Amino acid sequence: MVSIIVPIYNTEKYLDKCIQSILCQTYKDLEIILVNDGSTDRSLEILEGYQVQDSRIQIISVDNGGQGRARNIGIERATGEFLMFVDSDDWISEDCVEMLYEPLIKSQCDIVMGNIAETNFEREDIARILGENADDIIESNKKEMIFRKPMFPFAKLYRKFLFVEYNIRFPECYFEDIAAIPLTYIMASKIYCRHRVVYYYRIRKDSTVHNEKFIYDRIHCLSVLEEELRKRNLYDEYKNEFIIYALRRSEANRIKVKGILEKKYRKFERQQLMFDYRHFGEIKEIIPNTVYAYGSYNLMIAVKIFLRLKKEEDVPYYFGFQNVISCMSSKRDLLSTYTISSGNEFRRKLLLQDFQKSFFNLKPEQFNGVDYFIVDFLEERYDTGCINEEYFTLSDAFKDNKRLLEERYTLIKSFSREWENIWFFKCNLFIRHLKKLICEERIILVKTKLAEKYIENGVECPFAEIDEIRNINNQLEKCYTYFEQQCPKALVVDVDNLEYYYADKAFRHGCFPWHLNDSCYREIAKEIKKKTDYQKYKQMVIEEQLESKE
């Protein structure tokens, strides 16, 4: 039997929809525990009317003590083997319990979570979907995932023993789920994430999350969680994950509280930015100051312009002269094998990065506050070297180091059959690692390729190796297509059809197909900004719609 616990406080306007959605479940073996938390409106009267209609309903009336205590009372009273929480101003799909119960039994999971549809206040139309893009199972060795899953108590089916055997209860403060739900994740041996909307969450302007009175509970709940971890001797084991989570919550708290306390200014600011975008096609504001760039020298120059920096070396985080195979491979002994002594300090630095596997070593905490991760695959044109299954890129930086050329290594030709077999596997690892570092919507794919022509004294000339160039570009397109398929929410900047897409005979580093002209770099930077501005504009429109409906 599934026990559904509903804390209720002055939600008479929404109770009918909530309770009816529970009574109409396709899964019938339910115990419905309605905890009336000291309501002063008609809520209790409505509950009593439903209790007469359905014997599965229990009503518990207590003095007002908050949602946390109300949920705890429901847990104590529940007799079902499984628990579910529903907030009284929300509702669930008619097959919600069935959709969560089925994988819980079949996969022997302790928790099954579904997706959540955020709905716009009274109109109840969907604003956005929160949750997974595909079904997924998280095993007990899920340490790095514990604090990265939604902390809402609802849209989940739990085995009751998690709360009983491990004495997990909600603290009697607001934002109580932040302190309790991570403990259930830790104690669960297996969690099933289901790609299915089962819960409809109503965004209300008078809800707890928008109430100025409870802003300090946003901080307090994290202290409660830390105390619980220490009390259970879990803090040392989960310290790093907890700190990353607390930092993310801290950043979110600042944004939320600023919104609560300075709402009038925010509305003005948003209106001004929306006006700028609609009339000028760009948002007139300070551009992001933290960007990771992975890929070609062309990309770094474009990012430098996008960030309005004076020098290429001012780009804060840049990974270049390395392909995906190399950056996602072990580098246990390469530095002890080789001496890197390039006369070009820039190339020496990037070659050292490649040999240290620095991208693969990046941790989520290093991405706190990062605005965008911008990537291109032009460096995939380089061949790959291999020694004892340790890969490195045979880039211009590599060739610039004479010491390295004296060593023996296996050569893997770029875009060969052997290369493709390795590359698609490594790229999949690259994408999975990247999604752990930054949300997909913050990834920008810039589809740069080799230039087919150059300009000299105002005259366009095709490169002599144009057939080879086109073959490489076709192979690069396969790489970009694969990345787009695996990251469908990423922003994509397709630049190879730009009018200025050619090399320049007067370029300071020489005229090569892998270098572009200054006008083209500016155009690429402009295209990147267009994508980011449009993303911001869409978010502002959603915020504006939500406020207007309130």
MILOVEX-538686 format. One line per field, with one value per residue (C-alpha): x, y, z; residue number from 1. Coordinates in nm, 2 decimals, always signed. Example, Ala and Ser with C-alpha at 12.3 -4.5 7.8 and 13.67 -1.06 7.14 Angstrom:
residues 2
c1 = (+1.23  +1.37);
c2 = (-0.45  -0.11);
c3 = (+0.78  +0.71);
resi = (1  2);
//
This chain:
residues 550
c1 = (+0.00  +0.11  +0.05  +0.01  +0.08  -0.07  +0.02  -0.25  -0.26  -0.51  -0.53  -0.90  -0.88  -0.67  -0.77  -1.04  -0.80  -0.53  -0.75  -0.94  -0.61  -0.52  -0.86  -0.86  -0.53  -0.51  -0.33  -0.60  -0.43  -0.38  -0.39  -0.45  -0.34  -0.45  -0.27  -0.47  -0.19  -0.41  -0.59  -0.82  -1.00  -1.25  -0.98  -1.10  -1.46  -1.35  -1.14  -1.43  -1.66  -1.41  -1.37  -1.74  -1.69  -1.38  -1.29  -0.92  -0.89  -0.77  -0.78  -0.53  -0.59  -0.31  -0.21  +0.00  +0.36  +0.47  +0.50  +0.80  +0.61  +0.30  +0.49  +0.65  +0.31  +0.20  +0.51  +0.43  +0.07  +0.13  +0.08  +0.18  +0.51  +0.56  +0.54  +0.46  +0.42  +0.19  +0.16  -0.20  -0.18  -0.04  -0.18  -0.06  -0.12  -0.38  -0.11  +0.15  +0.16  +0.15  +0.43  +0.65  +0.55  +0.62  +1.00  +1.04  +0.92  +1.08  +1.42  +1.42  +1.48  +1.43  +1.33  +1.17  +1.15  +0.95  +0.96  +0.78  +0.59  +0.60  +0.27  +0.17  -0.04  -0.41  -0.40  -0.22  -0.04  +0.31  +0.61  +0.89  +0.97  +1.21  +1.37  +1.55  +1.57  +1.57  +1.51  +1.82  +1.92  +2.16  +2.34  +2.46  +2.81  +2.64  +2.83  +2.89  +2.52  +2.37  +2.35  +2.28  +1.93  +1.61  +1.55  +1.18  +1.00  +0.72  +0.72  +0.89  +0.79  +0.99  +1.02  +0.89  +1.18  +1.42  +1.24  +1.17  +1.50  +1.73  +1.51  +1.49  +1.25  +1.19  +1.31  +1.05  +1.17  +1.10  +1.29  +1.29  +1.33  +1.68  +1.78  +1.59  +1.58  +1.96  +1.96  +1.71  +1.93  +2.24  +2.06  +1.89  +2.07  +1.93  +1.74  +1.53  +1.49  +1.19  +1.15  +0.78  +0.59  +0.39  +0.36  +0.23  +0.38  +0.19  +0.40  +0.24  +0.35  +0.24  +0.42  +0.70  +0.98  +0.86  +0.80  +1.04  +0.97  +1.14  +1.46  +1.69  +1.56  +1.73  +2.06  +1.94  +1.83  +2.19  +2.32  +2.06  +2.17  +2.54  +2.45  +2.26  +2.55  +2.79  +2.55  +2.54  +2.92  +2.87  +3.01  +3.37  +3.26  +3.03  +3.22  +3.33  +2.98  +2.81  +3.04  +2.97  +2.60  +2.61  +2.79  +2.53  +2.25  +2.43  +2.45  +2.08  +1.98  +2.14  +1.96  +1.63  +1.65  +1.76  +1.45  +1.23  +1.38  +1.44  +1.15  +1.06  +1.42  +1.43  +1.12  +1.26  +1.59  +1.42  +1.19  +1.50  +1.69  +1.39  +1.35  +1.72  +1.69  +1.37  +1.50  +1.87  +1.90  +2.13  +2.12  +2.31  +2.47  +2.80  +2.90  +2.98  +3.32  +3.38  +3.40  +3.58  +3.69  +3.79  +3.92  +4.10  +4.31  +4.03  +3.78  +4.00  +4.03  +3.65  +3.60  +3.84  +3.63  +3.31  +3.45  +3.59  +3.94  +4.25  +4.48  +4.42  +4.61  +4.35  +4.09  +4.06  +4.03  +4.14  +4.22  +4.38  +4.62  +4.45  +4.18  +3.90  +4.08  +4.38  +4.19  +3.98  +4.27  +4.50  +4.83  +5.00  +5.36  +5.39  +5.54  +5.80  +5.88  +5.90  +6.07  +5.86  +6.09  +5.93  +6.07  +5.71  +5.57  +5.21  +5.26  +5.46  +5.17  +4.91  +5.13  +5.17  +4.79  +4.75  +5.01  +4.85  +4.50  +4.39  +4.04  +3.95  +4.06  +3.82  +3.57  +3.22  +3.32  +3.56  +3.25  +3.07  +2.98  +3.09  +2.86  +2.94  +3.15  +3.24  +3.38  +3.47  +3.63  +3.88  +4.17  +4.03  +4.22  +4.54  +4.67  +4.70  +5.00  +4.98  +5.22  +5.09  +4.73  +4.82  +4.70  +4.83  +4.77  +5.03  +4.96  +5.17  +5.27  +5.39  +5.58  +5.74  +5.91  +6.21  +6.26  +5.92  +5.98  +6.27  +6.04  +5.87  +5.49  +5.21  +5.05  +4.67  +4.57  +4.29  +3.95  +4.09  +3.87  +4.09  +4.06  +3.68  +3.64  +3.83  +3.69  +3.32  +3.38  +3.60  +3.36  +3.08  +3.30  +3.38  +3.01  +2.91  +3.19  +3.10  +2.73  +2.85  +3.04  +2.78  +2.42  +2.36  +2.19  +2.53  +2.72  +2.80  +2.91  +3.09  +3.11  +3.44  +3.61  +3.91  +3.89  +3.87  +4.01  +4.24  +4.25  +4.56  +4.56  +4.18  +4.16  +4.01  +4.22  +4.13  +4.39  +4.58  +4.47  +4.10  +4.00  +4.18  +4.03  +3.68  +3.73  +3.85  +3.55  +3.31  +3.47  +3.45  +3.08  +3.03  +3.19  +2.96  +2.65  +2.73  +2.79  +2.46  +2.27  +2.41  +2.36  +2.03  +1.99  +2.33  +2.35  +2.49  +2.67  +2.71  +2.97  +3.12  +2.88  +2.97  +3.06  +3.40  +3.50  +3.84  +4.21  +4.42  +4.76  +4.85  +4.76  +5.04  +5.07  +5.08  +4.82  +4.68  +4.33  +4.31  +4.35  +4.07  +4.07  +3.99  +3.65  +3.55  +3.66  +3.44  +3.14  +3.19  +3.19  +2.88  +2.70  +2.80  +2.65  +2.33  +2.28  +2.34  +2.13  +1.84  +1.87  +1.86  +1.57  +1.36  +1.42  +1.31  +1.00  +0.91  +0.96  +0.75  +0.47  +0.48  +0.46  +0.18  -0.03  +0.02);
c2 = (+0.00  +0.36  +0.62  +0.97  +1.25  +1.60  +1.89  +2.15  +2.51  +2.76  +2.63  +2.61  +2.75  +2.46  +2.16  +2.02  +1.98  +1.84  +1.58  +1.48  +1.41  +1.17  +1.00  +0.94  +0.74  +0.43  +0.27  +0.21  +0.06  +0.40  +0.55  +0.92  +1.11  +1.48  +1.68  +2.00  +2.22  +2.47  +2.61  +2.92  +2.91  +2.65  +2.38  +2.15  +2.17  +2.07  +1.78  +1.65  +1.65  +1.42  +1.19  +1.11  +1.01  +0.79  +0.56  +0.57  +0.93  +1.01  +1.36  +1.47  +1.82  +1.99  +2.34  +2.53  +2.41  +2.42  +2.17  +1.99  +1.89  +1.81  +1.57  +1.41  +1.35  +1.19  +0.96  +0.85  +0.77  +0.60  +0.22  +0.17  +0.02  +0.32  +0.69  +0.98  +1.36  +1.60  +1.97  +2.08  +2.35  +2.11  +1.81  +1.48  +1.30  +1.02  +0.76  +0.92  +0.64  +0.37  +0.52  +0.54  +0.22  +0.00  +0.07  +0.07  -0.29  -0.42  -0.26  -0.31  +0.06  +0.25  +0.58  +0.65  +1.01  +1.16  +1.49  +1.80  +2.05  +2.40  +2.57  +2.94  +3.02  +3.04  +2.96  +2.63  +2.63  +2.47  +2.71  +2.45  +2.09  +1.99  +1.64  +1.39  +1.36  +0.98  +0.70  +0.64  +0.43  +0.56  +0.28  +0.29  +0.42  +0.74  +0.97  +1.25  +1.25  +1.28  +1.66  +1.71  +1.56  +1.77  +1.81  +1.85  +1.59  +1.55  +1.37  +1.08  +0.74  +0.62  +0.30  +0.39  +0.21  +0.49  +0.73  +0.47  +0.27  +0.57  +0.81  +1.07  +1.35  +1.70  +1.99  +2.23  +2.52  +2.63  +2.49  +2.17  +1.95  +2.08  +1.92  +1.59  +1.47  +1.44  +1.19  +0.97  +0.97  +0.87  +0.59  +0.45  +0.16  +0.25  +0.54  +0.53  +0.85  +0.83  +1.05  +1.12  +1.42  +1.30  +1.61  +1.96  +2.23  +2.56  +2.87  +3.11  +3.46  +3.40  +3.07  +3.02  +3.05  +3.41  +3.51  +3.77  +3.64  +3.31  +3.42  +3.32  +2.96  +2.93  +2.94  +2.76  +2.45  +2.40  +2.41  +2.15  +1.92  +1.96  +1.88  +1.57  +1.45  +1.50  +1.32  +1.02  +1.02  +1.09  +1.44  +1.34  +1.10  +1.36  +1.67  +1.77  +1.70  +1.89  +2.20  +2.21  +2.18  +2.45  +2.68  +2.63  +2.69  +3.00  +3.14  +3.06  +3.21  +3.54  +3.56  +3.46  +3.70  +3.99  +3.92  +3.92  +4.24  +4.44  +4.33  +4.67  +4.74  +4.39  +4.46  +4.79  +4.62  +4.34  +4.57  +4.77  +4.46  +4.33  +4.67  +4.65  +4.31  +4.38  +4.70  +4.64  +4.26  +4.25  +4.30  +4.61  +4.48  +4.36  +4.05  +3.72  +3.74  +3.37  +3.15  +2.82  +2.79  +2.45  +2.42  +2.61  +2.93  +3.07  +3.01  +3.17  +3.49  +3.50  +3.44  +3.72  +3.96  +3.82  +3.90  +4.23  +4.14  +4.31  +4.01  +3.64  +3.53  +3.72  +3.46  +3.31  +2.94  +2.81  +2.46  +2.43  +2.22  +1.90  +1.68  +1.50  +1.16  +1.32  +1.53  +1.23  +0.99  +0.89  +1.07  +0.87  +0.87  +1.11  +1.40  +1.17  +1.04  +1.37  +1.71  +2.00  +2.29  +2.48  +2.83  +2.95  +3.00  +3.00  +2.66  +2.52  +2.61  +2.44  +2.14  +2.10  +2.11  +1.84  +1.61  +1.67  +1.58  +1.91  +1.92  +1.57  +1.67  +1.96  +1.94  +2.08  +2.32  +2.49  +2.57  +2.77  +3.10  +3.00  +3.15  +2.95  +2.66  +2.74  +2.46  +2.38  +2.07  +2.22  +2.06  +1.71  +1.76  +1.68  +1.32  +1.14  +0.98  +0.68  +0.52  +0.24  +0.35  +0.70  +0.95  +1.29  +1.53  +1.57  +1.95  +2.23  +2.28  +1.92  +1.95  +2.27  +2.07  +1.89  +1.67  +1.51  +1.42  +1.20  +0.96  +0.66  +0.65  +0.48  +0.71  +0.72  +0.92  +1.17  +1.05  +0.70  +0.40  +0.34  +0.71  +0.71  +0.40  +0.58  +0.93  +0.86  +0.66  +0.94  +1.21  +1.04  +1.05  +1.42  +1.51  +1.32  +1.49  +1.83  +1.79  +1.72  +2.05  +2.28  +2.27  +2.19  +2.52  +2.69  +2.50  +2.68  +2.47  +2.69  +2.49  +2.63  +2.46  +2.51  +2.81  +2.71  +3.04  +3.33  +3.69  +3.87  +4.23  +4.23  +3.92  +3.59  +3.28  +2.91  +2.71  +2.46  +2.18  +2.26  +1.90  +1.78  +2.08  +1.99  +1.63  +1.74  +1.98  +1.70  +1.48  +1.77  +1.80  +1.44  +1.54  +1.84  +1.64  +1.38  +1.65  +1.82  +1.49  +1.42  +1.79  +1.89  +2.19  +2.34  +2.67  +2.61  +2.88  +2.77  +3.00  +2.83  +3.01  +3.36  +3.60  +3.67  +3.30  +3.31  +3.34  +3.65  +3.66  +3.95  +3.75  +3.79  +3.41  +3.32  +3.24  +2.89  +2.72  +2.70  +3.08  +3.33  +3.71  +3.97  +4.05  +3.68  +3.66  +3.96  +3.80  +3.48  +3.67  +3.86  +3.53  +3.39  +3.70  +3.67  +3.32  +3.41  +3.72  +3.53  +3.28  +3.55  +3.72  +3.40  +3.36  +3.72  +3.68  +3.37  +3.57  +3.86  +3.62  +3.46  +3.80  +3.93  +3.62  +3.67);
c3 = (+0.00  -0.08  +0.19  +0.04  +0.29  +0.22  +0.45  +0.43  +0.55  +0.41  +0.05  +0.01  -0.35  -0.46  -0.24  -0.48  -0.77  -0.54  -0.37  -0.68  -0.86  -0.58  -0.56  -0.94  -0.94  -1.16  -0.87  -0.61  -0.30  -0.13  +0.22  +0.20  +0.50  +0.50  +0.78  +0.85  +0.98  +1.17  +0.87  +0.94  +0.61  +0.48  +0.42  +0.70  +0.58  +0.23  +0.37  +0.58  +0.27  +0.08  +0.39  +0.37  +0.00  +0.03  +0.32  +0.23  +0.36  +0.71  +0.85  +1.12  +1.26  +1.46  +1.56  +1.29  +1.30  +0.94  +0.66  +0.81  +1.12  +0.92  +0.70  +1.01  +1.16  +0.84  +0.84  +1.20  +1.11  +0.77  +0.76  +0.39  +0.28  +0.05  +0.10  -0.13  -0.05  -0.23  -0.15  -0.11  -0.38  -0.64  -0.82  -0.98  -1.30  -1.28  -1.33  -1.10  -0.84  -1.10  -1.30  -0.99  -0.83  -1.14  -1.17  -0.79  -0.78  -1.10  -1.04  -0.66  -0.60  -0.27  -0.44  -0.78  -0.89  -1.18  -1.36  -1.24  -1.45  -1.31  -1.38  -1.40  -1.09  -1.17  -1.54  -1.47  -1.80  -1.80  -1.76  -1.77  -1.70  -1.43  -1.43  -1.65  -2.03  -2.01  -1.76  -1.55  -1.25  -0.99  -0.80  -0.44  -0.55  -0.66  -0.43  -0.68  -0.77  -0.42  -0.41  -0.78  -0.79  -0.71  -0.34  -0.36  -0.14  -0.39  -0.73  -0.56  -0.42  -0.12  +0.06  +0.41  +0.58  +0.47  +0.71  +0.98  +0.99  +0.95  +1.16  +0.88  +0.97  +0.83  +1.06  +1.18  +0.97  +0.62  +0.32  +0.53  +0.23  +0.18  +0.51  +0.48  +0.12  +0.07  +0.36  +0.18  -0.13  +0.08  +0.25  -0.06  -0.23  -0.57  -0.71  -1.03  -1.23  -1.46  -1.77  -1.72  -1.58  -1.29  -1.07  -1.14  -0.92  -0.88  -0.87  -0.62  -0.53  -0.17  -0.13  +0.13  -0.13  -0.21  +0.15  +0.30  +0.65  +0.59  +0.40  +0.69  +0.69  +0.35  +0.54  +0.85  +0.66  +0.53  +0.89  +0.99  +0.70  +0.80  +1.16  +1.05  +0.84  +1.14  +1.38  +1.15  +1.10  +0.73  +0.70  +0.63  +0.36  +0.19  +0.28  -0.07  -0.22  +0.06  +0.02  -0.36  -0.29  -0.02  -0.25  -0.52  -0.27  -0.15  -0.50  -0.56  -0.22  -0.31  -0.64  -0.48  -0.19  -0.41  -0.61  -0.31  -0.16  -0.48  -0.69  -0.82  -0.94  -1.10  -1.29  -1.43  -1.51  -1.70  -1.89  -2.00  -2.11  -2.30  -2.48  -2.57  -2.72  -2.91  -3.07  -3.10  -3.12  -2.82  -2.45  -2.33  -2.01  -1.87  -2.06  -1.87  -1.71  -1.66  -1.96  -2.04  -2.40  -2.54  -2.89  -3.16  -3.16  -3.37  -3.10  -2.83  -3.04  -3.09  -2.71  -2.64  -2.85  -2.70  -2.35  -2.46  -2.35  -2.49  -2.53  -2.62  -2.30  -2.10  -2.18  -1.82  -1.90  -2.24  -2.35  -2.69  -2.90  -2.78  -2.93  -2.75  -2.75  -2.57  -2.31  -2.20  -2.17  -1.89  -1.86  -1.59  -1.71  -2.00  -1.81  -1.66  -2.01  -2.18  -2.12  -2.24  -2.34  -2.62  -2.69  -2.73  -2.38  -2.50  -2.68  -2.39  -2.15  -2.36  -2.43  -2.06  -2.02  -2.27  -2.10  -1.76  -1.87  -1.71  -1.86  -1.74  -1.40  -1.37  -1.08  -1.05  -0.78  -1.03  -1.24  -0.97  -1.13  -1.48  -1.73  -2.04  -2.17  -2.54  -2.76  -3.11  -3.27  -3.51  -3.32  -3.41  -3.74  -3.56  -3.55  -3.22  -3.06  -2.83  -2.59  -2.37  -2.42  -2.32  -2.59  -2.68  -2.96  -3.24  -3.26  -3.38  -3.01  -3.00  -3.32  -3.19  -2.92  -3.07  -2.77  -2.81  -3.18  -3.08  -2.89  -3.04  -3.04  -3.23  -3.48  -3.52  -3.82  -3.77  -3.91  -3.98  -3.89  -3.58  -3.49  -3.52  -3.30  -3.02  -3.08  -3.05  -2.72  -2.59  -2.70  -2.51  -2.20  -2.27  -2.30  -1.98  -1.79  -1.93  -1.82  -1.46  -1.47  -1.62  -1.73  -2.09  -2.17  -2.08  -2.34  -2.67  -2.97  -3.23  -3.56  -3.69  -3.98  -4.21  -4.44  -4.81  -4.94  -4.84  -4.94  -5.08  -5.17  -5.18  -5.41  -5.30  -5.38  -5.30  -5.11  -5.32  -5.09  -5.12  -5.18  -4.87  -4.68  -4.78  -4.68  -4.33  -4.30  -4.39  -4.11  -3.87  -3.95  -3.83  -3.50  -3.46  -3.55  -3.29  -3.02  -3.11  -3.09  -2.74  -2.62  -2.78  -2.54  -2.62  -2.81  -3.16  -3.35  -3.72  -3.87  -4.17  -4.41  -4.29  -4.56  -4.40  -4.36  -4.52  -4.41  -4.46  -4.62  -4.39  -4.07  -3.81  -3.76  -4.13  -4.39  -4.32  -4.35  -3.97  -3.93  -4.01  -4.07  -3.81  -3.95  -3.92  -3.56  -3.48  -3.67  -3.47  -3.14  -3.25  -3.33  -2.99  -2.82  -3.03  -2.90  -2.54  -2.56  -2.71  -2.43  -2.17  -2.35  -2.34  -1.97  -1.91  -2.11  -1.90  -1.58  -1.71  -1.80  -1.46  -1.28  -1.51  -1.43  -1.06);
resi = (1  2  3  4  5  6  7  8  9  10  11  12  13  14  15  16  17  18  19  20  21  22  23  24  25  26  27  28  29  30  31  32  33  34  35  36  37  38  39  40  41  42  43  44  45  46  47  48  49  50  51  52  53  54  55  56  57  58  59  60  61  62  63  64  65  66  67  68  69  70  71  72  73  74  75  76  77  78  79  80  81  82  83  84  85  86  87  88  89  90  91  92  93  94  95  96  97  98  99  100  101  102  103  104  105  106  107  108  109  110  111  112  113  114  115  116  117  118  119  120  121  122  123  124  125  126  127  128  129  130  131  132  133  134  135  136  137  138  139  140  141  142  143  144  145  146  147  148  149  150  151  152  153  154  155  156  157  158  159  160  161  162  163  164  165  166  167  168  169  170  171  172  173  174  175  176  177  178  179  180  181  182  183  184  185  186  187  188  189  190  191  192  193  194  195  196  197  198  199  200  201  202  203  204  205  206  207  208  209  210  211  212  213  214  215  216  217  218  219  220  221  222  223  224  225  226  227  228  229  230  231  232  233  234  235  236  237  238  239  240  241  242  243  244  245  246  247  248  249  250  251  252  253  254  255  256  257  258  259  260  261  262  263  264  265  266  267  268  269  270  271  272  273  274  275  276  277  278  279  280  281  282  283  284  285  286  287  288  289  290  291  292  293  294  295  296  297  298  299  300  301  302  303  304  305  306  307  308  309  310  311  312  313  314  315  316  317  318  319  320  321  322  323  324  325  326  327  328  329  330  331  332  333  334  335  336  337  338  339  340  341  342  343  344  345  346  347  348  349  350  351  352  353  354  355  356  357  358  359  360  361  362  363  364  365  366  367  368  369  370  371  372  373  374  375  376  377  378  379  380  381  382  383  384  385  386  387  388  389  390  391  392  393  394  395  396  397  398  399  400  401  402  403  404  405  406  407  408  409  410  411  412  413  414  415  416  417  418  419  420  421  422  423  424  425  426  427  428  429  430  431  432  433  434  435  436  437  438  439  440  441  442  443  444  445  446  447  448  449  450  451  452  453  454  455  456  457  458  459  460  461  462  463  464  465  466  467  468  469  470  471  472  473  474  475  476  477  478  479  480  481  482  483  484  485  486  487  488  489  490  491  492  493  494  495  496  497  498  499  500  501  502  503  504  505  506  507  508  509  510  511  512  513  514  515  516  517  518  519  520  521  522  523  524  525  526  527  528  529  530  531  532  533  534  535  536  537  538  539  540  541  542  543  544  545  546  547  548  549  550);
//
